[in-house]
Amino acid sequence: MSAYQALVVAAIVVTGMAAGVLYAFSAFVMAGISEQPASAAAATMQAINRHAQRWRLGLLLLATLAVPAATALAAVVGVEPGRGWAVAGAAVTVAGVLGVTAVGNVPLNERLARAAEPVEMWGRFVRPWLAWNHLRTAAGALACGLFAIALHASGG
């Protein structure tokens, strides 16, 4: 296995992990939270967001930026077959997973955290938050697939 192929495998792993975490929220975590009274739902989401700011998620997000970026750089400077797929995977990861998180989910999380009336804010929070989360989940899955195609194209 070449160094480039090892980077592509690492990109598959980190984008797959990110997509899986995000999928869990879209598929059942938010549904379970939303079954609670609005006061409990808002408080639970605020607690989750406080925990999300700790090192474990930060490490995954850093890897989700660094590994695809390194893979794209290796693809651009190398001559691997199918390298365009790796570049596309990195672009989808940065824009669709990290970018959507930064412009969609994080601002909503911050508004909920600062809300004078979290219960009232919850009603305006959950639908747009889920819409953004569905988008970044799909982007993570797409990026993972693009990296898999890049690996296959490189003979891996």
C-alpha positions as CSV (number, residue, x, y, z in Angstrom):
1,M,0.0,0.0,0.0
2,S,1.4,3.4,-1.0
3,A,1.5,6.4,1.4
4,Y,-1.2,8.0,-0.8
5,Q,-3.5,4.9,-0.4
6,A,-2.9,4.9,3.3
7,L,-4.0,8.6,3.5
8,V,-7.1,7.7,1.4
9,V,-8.0,4.9,3.8
10,A,-7.5,7.3,6.8
11,A,-9.8,9.8,5.0
12,I,-12.4,7.0,4.6
13,V,-12.2,6.3,8.3
14,V,-12.5,9.8,9.6
15,T,-15.3,10.9,7.1
16,G,-17.1,7.7,7.9
17,M,-16.8,8.3,11.6
18,A,-18.0,11.9,11.3
19,A,-20.9,10.8,9.1
20,G,-21.9,8.1,11.6
21,V,-21.9,10.5,14.5
22,L,-24.0,13.0,12.6
23,Y,-26.3,10.2,11.3
24,A,-27.0,9.1,14.8
25,F,-28.3,12.6,15.7
26,S,-30.5,12.7,12.6
27,A,-31.8,9.2,12.9
28,F,-32.6,8.8,16.6
29,V,-30.9,11.1,19.1
30,M,-32.9,14.2,18.2
31,A,-36.1,12.2,17.9
32,G,-35.6,10.9,21.5
33,I,-34.7,14.4,22.8
34,S,-37.8,15.9,21.0
35,E,-40.1,13.4,22.8
36,Q,-39.3,15.1,26.0
37,P,-41.1,18.3,27.3
38,A,-39.5,21.4,25.7
39,S,-37.8,22.3,28.9
40,A,-36.1,19.0,29.2
41,A,-35.3,18.9,25.5
42,A,-33.7,22.3,25.5
43,A,-31.7,21.5,28.6
44,T,-30.5,18.2,27.2
45,M,-29.4,19.8,24.0
46,Q,-27.6,22.5,25.9
47,A,-25.8,19.8,27.9
48,I,-24.9,17.9,24.8
49,N,-23.5,21.1,23.2
50,R,-21.3,21.7,26.3
51,H,-19.9,18.2,26.0
52,A,-19.4,18.6,22.2
53,Q,-17.0,21.5,22.9
54,R,-14.6,19.1,24.7
55,W,-11.5,17.5,23.2
56,R,-13.1,14.2,21.9
57,L,-15.3,15.9,19.3
58,G,-12.6,18.5,18.7
59,L,-10.1,15.7,17.8
60,L,-12.6,14.1,15.4
61,L,-13.3,17.5,13.7
62,L,-9.5,18.2,13.5
63,A,-9.0,14.8,11.9
64,T,-11.9,15.4,9.6
65,L,-10.2,18.6,8.4
66,A,-6.5,17.5,8.4
67,V,-6.7,14.0,6.9
68,P,-8.9,14.9,3.9
69,A,-6.8,18.0,3.3
70,A,-3.5,16.0,3.5
71,T,-5.1,13.4,1.1
72,A,-6.1,16.1,-1.4
73,L,-2.6,17.7,-1.2
74,A,-1.0,14.3,-1.8
75,A,-3.4,13.7,-4.7
76,V,-2.7,17.1,-6.3
77,V,1.1,16.8,-6.1
78,G,1.1,13.1,-7.0
79,V,0.2,11.2,-10.1
80,E,-2.2,8.6,-8.6
81,P,-5.0,7.4,-10.8
82,G,-8.4,8.8,-9.7
83,R,-6.8,11.6,-7.7
84,G,-9.7,13.9,-8.7
85,W,-12.0,11.7,-6.6
86,A,-9.8,12.4,-3.5
87,V,-9.8,16.1,-4.2
88,A,-13.6,16.0,-4.5
89,G,-13.9,14.0,-1.3
90,A,-11.8,16.6,0.5
91,A,-13.9,19.5,-0.9
92,V,-17.1,17.9,0.1
93,T,-15.8,17.2,3.6
94,V,-14.6,20.7,4.2
95,A,-17.6,22.5,2.7
96,G,-20.4,20.0,3.5
97,V,-19.4,18.7,6.9
98,L,-17.2,21.3,8.5
99,G,-18.6,24.3,6.6
100,V,-22.2,23.4,7.3
101,T,-21.3,22.8,10.9
102,A,-19.8,26.3,11.1
103,V,-22.5,28.2,9.3
104,G,-25.6,26.2,10.3
105,N,-25.4,24.0,13.4
106,V,-22.9,26.0,15.6
107,P,-24.8,29.3,15.3
108,L,-28.0,27.6,16.3
109,N,-26.3,25.9,19.2
110,E,-24.9,29.2,20.4
111,R,-28.4,30.8,20.1
112,L,-29.9,28.1,22.2
113,A,-27.1,28.4,24.8
114,R,-27.6,32.2,25.1
115,A,-31.4,32.1,24.9
116,A,-33.2,33.9,27.8
117,E,-36.1,31.5,27.2
118,P,-34.6,28.2,26.0
119,V,-38.0,26.5,26.1
120,E,-39.4,29.1,23.6
121,M,-36.2,28.9,21.5
122,W,-36.4,25.1,21.3
123,G,-39.4,25.4,19.1
124,R,-37.4,27.5,16.6
125,F,-34.3,25.4,17.0
126,V,-35.0,21.8,16.3
127,R,-36.2,21.8,12.7
128,P,-33.5,24.0,11.2
129,W,-30.8,22.3,13.3
130,L,-32.0,18.9,11.9
131,A,-32.1,20.2,8.3
132,W,-28.5,21.4,8.6
133,N,-27.5,18.1,10.3
134,H,-29.1,16.0,7.5
135,L,-27.1,18.0,5.0
136,R,-23.8,17.5,6.8
137,T,-24.6,13.8,7.3
138,A,-25.2,13.4,3.6
139,A,-22.0,15.3,2.8
140,G,-20.0,13.0,5.2
141,A,-21.4,9.9,3.5
142,L,-20.8,11.3,0.1
143,A,-17.2,12.3,1.0
144,C,-16.6,8.8,2.3
145,G,-17.9,7.3,-0.9
146,L,-15.7,9.6,-3.0
147,F,-12.6,8.6,-1.0
148,A,-13.6,4.9,-1.6
149,I,-13.7,5.5,-5.3
150,A,-10.3,7.3,-5.1
151,L,-8.9,4.3,-3.3
152,H,-10.3,1.8,-5.9
153,A,-9.1,4.0,-8.8
154,S,-5.6,4.0,-7.3
155,G,-5.6,0.2,-7.3
156,G,-6.1,-0.1,-3.6
